[in-house]
Amino acid sequence: MPLKSPLLDTLRASGATPGEFLGTALPASFGDFRKEYDAALNTAGLVDTNYRAVFSFTGPDAQRYLNALLTSNVRDRKPGEGVAGLLLNPQGHILAVVETLVAEKGILVLVHAMVRQRTFATFDKFIIMDDVTLEDLSDAWGTLDIVGPGAAAVIADAAKLDIVPLAVLSHTEAQICGALCRVVRRVRFGHAAATILVPHDALANVWGILEPLVRAHGGTPVGMQAIETLRIEAGNPWFGEDYDDKVIPHEAGLEHSHISYEKGCYTGQEIVERVRSRGHANRRLACLKFGGADAPPPGTKLLADGKEIGNVTSSAFSPLLNRTIGLGYVRREFTAIGTPVDVSGTPAEVIAPPRK
């Protein structure tokens, strides 16, 4: 059974259709996919993103400890700053995507709830002589996201906070509807966006405050079906769908966004450096355009000259291209834009992401 957003029943009563995304039952749509897709691009969208787990690290060794485990440079982050990284196993495979938010009194870590227990156990396993206290705060916090070009204005109205000049993953506390929340600056689909960490018991109230603000800016609640379509158009892979613990960072295209090459040692570094020195991985995640109308399911084989060269990981109909696109792994010699491939007898082609 998938995990379930604590807002799902409330939002379903108001018209949301549920679906499973990132291992969690979340609103797939609020009844009008194209309206939601357009809002996320052109106005503002409010998204139920309760697929996250939240951990806390405190103690004088917390920053040094996380820096020794993760691919990101946690060591040099100051309070109010954040960084995205990966937790790898010794073979360099991706166990978790980890967003580290350094605060005045400790560090908050965001991971996917689908690997909550395994990730917590891995973090806990290596705390031996370190002065670090690890807590699982997932049951105390939920998350909502604001996306679209109007997102900054919505946050300014709701939290009296200007997120535009902030660096990506910068974060600060803010009052929303009487609840002390934490606003995390993001970029989504080319625009400033935000994730809001909300106390669990205030989630429904904060949603109720944000929804009319989003509508006042011409937007609407947005389901995960529209978000998934947009991220595939942008060529952004999702953990659990496009990569997992059988994949190394270079295969998933994460070697520049989630890895620091100036920091010290961390688990899996030997493999990362080996692939880096070789200059390539044997396979690579690529954007694909399909000739058929149907979206091929994950795992569908990709062929060239009758030989298997990879597989589809995710797909969706793209309103931008008016056809089905997707992501999938192909052998490195087939990654050039324009390379023809075959998917279950239907022609396909490697393309550049149609939208950044």
C-alpha positions as CSV (number, residue, x, y, z in Angstrom):
1,M,0.0,0.0,0.0
2,P,1.4,3.5,-0.8
3,L,1.8,6.1,1.8
4,K,-1.0,8.7,1.9
5,S,-1.0,12.5,2.2
6,P,-2.7,13.6,5.4
7,L,-4.7,16.1,3.2
8,L,-5.9,13.6,0.7
9,D,-9.3,12.8,2.2
10,T,-10.1,16.5,2.7
11,L,-9.0,17.4,-0.9
12,R,-10.9,14.4,-2.4
13,A,-14.1,15.7,-0.7
14,S,-13.6,18.9,-2.6
15,G,-13.0,17.2,-6.0
16,A,-9.5,15.9,-6.1
17,T,-8.9,12.6,-7.8
18,P,-6.2,10.5,-6.1
19,G,-3.2,8.8,-7.7
20,E,0.1,7.3,-6.6
21,F,3.2,9.5,-7.1
22,L,6.6,9.1,-5.5
23,G,5.3,6.2,-3.5
24,T,2.5,8.3,-2.0
25,A,-1.2,8.7,-2.6
26,L,-1.6,12.3,-3.6
27,P,-4.1,14.4,-5.5
28,A,-3.6,13.5,-9.2
29,S,-5.9,16.2,-10.5
30,F,-8.5,18.6,-9.3
31,G,-10.7,18.0,-12.3
32,D,-9.1,20.0,-15.1
33,F,-5.6,18.8,-16.1
34,R,-5.1,21.5,-18.7
35,K,-6.1,24.3,-16.4
36,E,-3.7,23.0,-13.7
37,Y,-0.9,22.6,-16.2
38,D,-1.4,26.1,-17.5
39,A,-1.6,27.5,-13.9
40,A,1.8,25.9,-13.0
41,L,3.3,27.6,-16.1
42,N,1.6,30.9,-16.3
43,T,-0.1,32.0,-13.1
44,A,0.2,30.1,-9.7
45,G,-0.4,26.6,-8.5
46,L,-0.9,25.1,-5.0
47,V,0.4,21.6,-4.8
48,D,0.0,18.9,-2.1
49,T,3.6,17.6,-1.8
50,N,3.3,15.4,1.3
51,Y,5.6,12.7,-0.1
52,R,8.5,14.0,2.0
53,A,10.0,12.8,5.3
54,V,11.7,15.3,7.6
55,F,14.7,14.5,9.9
56,S,16.5,16.7,12.4
57,F,20.2,16.6,13.2
58,T,21.5,18.5,16.3
59,G,24.7,18.6,18.2
60,P,28.2,20.1,17.6
61,D,29.1,17.4,15.1
62,A,26.0,17.4,13.0
63,Q,27.3,19.4,10.1
64,R,30.6,17.5,9.9
65,Y,28.8,14.2,10.2
66,L,26.4,14.9,7.3
67,N,29.2,16.2,5.2
68,A,31.0,12.9,5.6
69,L,28.0,10.9,4.4
70,L,26.5,13.0,1.6
71,T,27.7,14.0,-1.9
72,S,26.9,17.6,-1.2
73,N,29.1,20.2,0.6
74,V,27.2,20.5,3.8
75,R,30.3,21.7,5.7
76,D,30.3,25.2,4.3
77,R,26.6,25.9,4.5
78,K,25.6,28.7,6.9
79,P,22.3,29.0,8.8
80,G,19.5,29.8,6.4
81,E,21.3,28.0,3.5
82,G,20.5,24.7,2.0
83,V,22.0,22.2,-0.5
84,A,20.8,19.2,-2.5
85,G,22.9,16.0,-2.4
86,L,22.7,12.2,-2.5
87,L,23.2,9.4,0.0
88,L,25.1,6.7,-1.8
89,N,26.0,3.1,-0.8
90,P,29.7,2.0,-1.1
91,Q,29.0,0.9,-4.7
92,G,27.9,4.4,-5.6
93,H,24.2,3.6,-6.0
94,I,21.7,6.2,-5.0
95,L,19.9,5.4,-1.7
96,A,18.2,8.7,-1.3
97,V,18.0,12.3,-2.5
98,V,18.8,14.5,0.5
99,E,18.1,18.2,0.8
100,T,20.0,19.7,3.8
101,L,18.7,22.9,5.4
102,V,21.1,24.4,7.9
103,A,19.3,26.3,10.7
104,E,20.5,28.2,13.8
105,K,19.8,25.3,16.1
106,G,20.5,22.2,14.0
107,I,19.9,20.9,10.5
108,L,16.7,19.8,8.9
109,V,16.9,17.1,6.2
110,L,14.2,16.4,3.6
111,V,14.0,12.9,1.9
112,H,11.4,10.9,0.1
113,A,9.0,9.2,2.6
114,M,9.1,6.0,0.5
115,V,12.6,5.4,1.8
116,R,12.1,7.0,5.2
117,Q,12.9,4.0,7.4
118,R,15.9,2.9,5.3
119,T,17.3,6.4,5.2
120,F,16.9,7.0,8.9
121,A,18.5,3.6,9.7
122,T,21.5,4.5,7.4
123,F,22.0,7.9,9.0
124,D,21.7,6.3,12.5
125,K,24.0,3.4,11.8
126,F,27.1,5.6,11.5
127,I,26.6,7.7,14.6
128,I,29.1,6.1,16.9
129,M,31.5,8.5,18.5
130,D,29.9,11.6,17.0
131,D,28.1,14.1,19.2
132,V,24.9,14.1,17.0
133,T,21.3,13.6,17.9
134,L,19.1,12.3,15.0
135,E,15.3,12.6,15.2
136,D,12.5,11.7,12.8
137,L,10.1,14.6,12.6
138,S,8.1,13.3,9.7
139,D,4.9,12.9,11.8
140,A,5.2,16.5,12.9
141,W,5.6,18.2,9.6
142,G,4.0,18.3,6.2
143,T,4.8,20.1,3.0
144,L,2.9,22.3,0.4
145,D,4.5,23.8,-2.7
146,I,3.6,27.0,-4.6
147,V,4.7,27.0,-8.2
148,G,4.2,29.3,-11.2
149,P,5.3,32.9,-12.0
150,G,2.8,34.2,-9.4
151,A,4.3,32.0,-6.6
152,A,6.5,34.8,-5.2
153,A,3.5,37.1,-4.9
154,V,1.5,34.4,-3.2
155,I,4.3,33.9,-0.6
156,A,4.6,37.6,-0.1
157,D,0.8,37.9,0.6
158,A,0.8,34.8,2.9
159,A,4.1,35.1,4.7
160,K,5.2,38.7,4.2
161,L,8.3,37.3,2.7
162,D,10.1,38.2,-0.6
163,I,11.6,35.0,-1.9
164,V,12.8,36.4,-5.3
165,P,16.3,37.5,-4.1
166,L,16.9,34.4,-2.1
167,A,19.3,31.6,-3.3
168,V,17.8,28.2,-4.2
169,L,17.2,26.2,-1.1
170,S,17.6,29.2,1.2
171,H,15.0,29.0,3.9
172,T,13.5,31.0,6.7
173,E,10.7,30.7,9.3
174,A,7.5,32.6,8.6
175,Q,4.0,32.8,10.2
176,I,1.2,31.6,8.0
177,C,-2.4,31.5,9.4
178,G,-0.9,31.7,12.9
179,A,1.3,28.6,12.2
180,L,5.1,28.9,12.4
181,C,6.2,27.4,9.1
182,R,9.5,27.3,7.2
183,V,9.6,28.5,3.6
184,V,12.2,27.0,1.3
185,R,13.1,28.8,-2.0
186,R,13.0,26.8,-5.1
187,V,12.9,27.1,-8.9
188,R,10.2,25.2,-10.7
189,F,9.6,25.4,-14.5
190,G,11.7,28.5,-14.9
191,H,10.1,30.6,-12.0
192,A,10.7,31.2,-8.4
193,A,8.8,28.7,-6.3
194,A,8.6,27.6,-2.7
195,T,8.1,24.5,-0.5
196,I,6.4,25.3,2.8
197,L,7.1,23.1,5.8
198,V,3.9,23.2,7.8
199,P,3.1,21.7,11.3
200,H,1.0,18.6,10.7
201,D,-2.0,19.9,12.7
202,A,-2.0,23.2,10.7
203,L,-1.9,21.7,7.2
204,A,-5.6,22.0,6.4
205,N,-5.8,25.5,7.8
206,V,-2.7,26.7,5.8
207,W,-4.1,25.1,2.6
208,G,-7.3,26.9,3.3
209,I,-5.4,30.2,3.5
210,L,-3.2,29.6,0.5
211,E,-5.9,28.4,-1.9
212,P,-7.8,31.7,-2.2
213,L,-4.6,33.6,-2.4
214,V,-3.5,31.4,-5.4
215,R,-6.9,31.9,-7.0
216,A,-6.6,35.7,-6.5
217,H,-3.4,35.5,-8.6
218,G,-5.3,33.7,-11.4
219,G,-4.1,30.2,-10.3
220,T,-5.6,27.0,-8.9
221,P,-4.7,23.9,-6.9
222,V,-2.6,21.7,-9.1
223,G,-2.5,17.9,-9.1
224,M,0.6,15.8,-9.4
225,Q,-0.4,14.6,-13.0
226,A,0.3,18.1,-14.3
227,I,3.5,18.4,-12.2
228,E,4.8,15.1,-13.5
229,T,4.1,16.2,-17.1
230,L,5.9,19.4,-16.6
231,R,8.9,17.8,-15.0
232,I,9.2,15.3,-17.9
233,E,9.0,18.2,-20.4
234,A,11.9,19.8,-18.4
235,G,13.9,16.5,-18.5
236,N,13.9,16.3,-14.7
237,P,14.1,12.7,-13.3
238,W,12.2,11.7,-10.2
239,F,13.7,9.4,-7.5
240,G,11.8,6.1,-7.4
241,E,10.7,6.4,-11.0
242,D,13.7,7.3,-13.1
243,Y,16.5,6.3,-10.7
244,D,16.9,4.3,-7.5
245,D,19.4,2.2,-5.7
246,K,20.4,0.4,-8.9
247,V,21.6,3.6,-10.5
248,I,24.7,5.8,-10.1
249,P,24.5,9.6,-10.2
250,H,26.2,10.0,-13.7
251,E,23.6,7.6,-15.2
252,A,20.8,9.8,-14.0
253,G,22.4,13.1,-14.9
254,L,22.9,14.2,-11.3
255,E,26.6,14.6,-11.4
256,H,26.6,18.4,-11.6
257,S,23.5,19.3,-9.6
258,H,23.9,17.0,-6.6
259,I,27.7,16.4,-6.2
260,S,30.5,18.6,-4.8
261,Y,33.9,17.7,-6.2
262,E,35.8,20.1,-3.8
263,K,34.7,18.5,-0.5
264,G,36.3,15.7,1.4
265,C,35.5,12.0,1.4
266,Y,32.0,10.5,1.6
267,T,30.4,7.1,1.1
268,G,30.5,6.1,-2.5
269,Q,33.1,8.8,-3.5
270,E,35.5,6.2,-5.0
271,I,32.9,5.1,-7.6
272,V,31.9,8.7,-8.4
273,E,35.5,9.7,-9.0
274,R,36.2,6.6,-11.1
275,V,33.3,7.4,-13.4
276,R,34.3,11.0,-13.5
277,S,37.9,10.2,-14.5
278,R,36.6,7.8,-17.2
279,G,34.6,10.7,-18.6
280,H,31.3,8.8,-19.1
281,A,28.8,6.3,-17.8
282,N,27.9,3.3,-20.0
283,R,24.3,4.4,-20.1
284,R,22.5,7.7,-19.6
285,L,19.0,9.0,-19.0
286,A,17.7,10.6,-22.1
287,C,14.6,12.5,-23.2
288,L,12.5,10.6,-25.7
289,K,9.7,11.5,-28.2
290,F,7.4,8.6,-29.1
291,G,5.7,8.2,-32.4
292,G,2.6,6.5,-31.0
293,A,-0.2,8.2,-29.0
294,D,-0.1,5.8,-26.0
295,A,2.4,6.4,-23.2
296,P,4.7,3.3,-23.0
297,P,4.8,2.0,-19.4
298,P,7.9,2.0,-17.3
299,G,10.2,-0.9,-18.1
300,T,9.3,-0.9,-21.8
301,K,12.4,-1.9,-23.8
302,L,14.1,0.4,-26.2
303,L,15.7,-1.2,-29.3
304,A,18.0,-0.2,-32.0
305,D,18.6,-2.5,-35.0
306,G,16.6,-5.1,-33.1
307,K,19.0,-5.1,-30.1
308,E,18.0,-3.9,-26.6
309,I,19.7,-0.6,-25.8
310,G,17.7,0.6,-22.8
311,N,14.3,1.1,-21.2
312,V,11.6,3.7,-20.6
313,T,11.3,5.0,-17.0
314,S,8.5,7.5,-17.3
315,S,6.2,9.0,-19.9
316,A,3.3,11.4,-20.4
317,F,1.4,13.3,-23.0
318,S,3.0,16.7,-23.6
319,P,0.7,19.6,-24.4
320,L,3.7,21.6,-25.5
321,L,4.6,19.1,-28.3
322,N,1.1,17.6,-28.7
323,R,2.6,14.1,-28.5
324,T,3.8,11.6,-26.0
325,I,7.3,12.1,-24.5
326,G,9.3,10.4,-21.7
327,L,12.5,9.6,-20.1
328,G,14.5,6.4,-20.4
329,Y,18.0,4.9,-20.2
330,V,19.9,4.3,-23.4
331,R,23.5,3.2,-24.0
332,R,25.8,6.1,-24.3
333,E,26.4,5.6,-28.0
334,F,22.7,6.3,-28.6
335,T,22.3,9.5,-26.6
336,A,22.9,12.0,-29.4
337,I,19.8,14.2,-30.1
338,G,18.0,12.9,-33.1
339,T,19.0,9.2,-32.6
340,P,16.1,6.9,-33.7
341,V,15.1,4.1,-31.4
342,D,12.3,1.6,-31.4
343,V,9.8,1.1,-28.5
344,S,7.6,-2.0,-28.9
345,G,7.5,-1.6,-32.6
346,T,6.8,2.1,-32.5
347,P,9.4,4.6,-33.7
348,A,10.9,7.0,-31.1
349,E,13.6,9.5,-31.0
350,V,16.1,11.0,-28.5
351,I,15.3,14.7,-28.1
352,A,16.4,17.7,-26.1
353,P,14.1,18.6,-23.2
354,P,11.3,20.7,-24.9
355,R,11.1,22.9,-21.9
356,K,13.6,24.1,-19.3
